[in-house]
Amino acid sequence: MSVQEIEQAIPHRPPMRLLDEIVSRDESQIVCRKTFSPDEFFVQGHFPDTPIVPGVIQCECCLQAGAVLLQQSLDATPGTVPVATRMDGVKFKRMVKPGDTVEIHVTLNEKVSNAFFLTGKMLLDGKVAMRLDFACSVTSVAGSDGEGGST
């Protein structure tokens, strides 16, 4: 999937669009890829002598991949977006550095009403660098009050 197709699926734009490509996708799973550049705004002051990709950015990669995955379900309801409502069991196992290319895997575990429960993991060189469980709720973009999490 091209960058244009990703940007049709989610509202994120540079510098906050954190997906470079969609490798594969079906109804319950998605695999994405991201290469972190040394020029990314979030690594420039994050351990300047030994820059690493912040954990919150790694989580956001999974949330964005989840939003692309869920967009298939939301196409029937125009004007809605998934918004993160919870993150649980976040674990960081390997440092991700500028220049690294990661694979982002997200699986939809369950849907209850307008809530979606997912698991995300980021692989670096085929090994788990981070993982998390997260939830998203569907909300309308029209009349948004600015509350809620990020996707």
Buried (B, 14 or more C-beta within 10 A) or exposed (E): BEEEEBBEBBEBEEEEBBBBBBEEBEEEBBBBBBEBEEEBEBBEEBEEEEBBBBBEBBBBBBBBBBBBBBBBBBEEEEEBBBBBBEBEEBEBEBBBBBEBEBBBBBBBEEBEEEBBBBBBBBBBEEEBBBBBBBBBBBBEEEEEEEEBBEB
